[in-house]
Structure formats: structure tokens, C-alpha cells
Amino acid sequence: MSEVRIFFNPLDAKSRVDYPIEPGTQIIDFLQAEYPTGFGGSLRVFVGIDEIAIDDLDYEVKEEEQITMLVMPAFE
């Protein structure tokens, strides 16, 4: 099983929430299902240790892959 880890505060490891994700699921589909209204800040997405562009969220998660998301604070 693959996993998505979301850090709602990248400076606080306790802000992490983990979700199992089925291989073959597109990252954008996961986000739309779990967070349809977004996060209120910008998002950085990593597949393993490689950051992917927001335009590439149609990426299909592979078996045993870890996706890490960092919610960056919004500045006004």
C-alpha cells in the first residue's frame, strides 16, 4: 500500500496526517476527495524525495510509493 503524508505546518512534525492511497490513484483525485476546498496556503508535493510541479498532480501513485505534501502558510 502506498501512503500520503500531509504536513500542515512543515516546521512541526506533529502536524502530520497520514492517509493510505491505492496505487493507480491520481494525486489530484485524492486531493479533490479529501480536501475539496484546498488548504488556504500553497502546496508543495513530493514523490519520494523528488518535488513535482502542481501542474503534474495527475501523477498516478505507484505501489509502495510515499507522497509527501507540505502546506505552506499563506501570506497576505
Number of C-alpha atoms within 10 A of each C-alpha: 11 17 19 21 17 21 20 20 14 15 10 9 11 10 11 15 12 12 13 11 21 17 15 12 15 17 18 16 15 17 14 11 9 11 10 10 9 12 14 11 13 13 18 15 22 16 16 10 10 10 13 13 11 12 8 12 15 13 15 15 20 18 13 12 16 19 23 20 20 19 18 17 14 10 7 3
